[in-house]
Amino acid sequence: MRRLRCSSTALAIQGEQDKVIDPSCAHNYGNAMANCTVSLYTNLDHKFNGDDRMRAIGEAVAFLQTHHEVA
């Protein structure tokens, strides 16, 4: 797989219960972008429903708070 030229940090959150997008897609992003963190949640579907919902949302919020840049 080709690496993308992206200097920004990225976060790929994927639920293993997602029936719309295969969970392996998150790994594809991680492999394509050097600064991409991949997080897979066992109990999360495409709409972020499931037991891992609040953990995944918390991770996304923390990521945005840490990596948000104002131009």
Buried (B, 14 or more C-beta within 10 A) or exposed (E): EEEEEEEEEBBBBBBBBBEEEEBEEBBBBBBBBEEBBBBBBEBBBEEBEBEBBEBBEEBBEEBEEEEEEEE
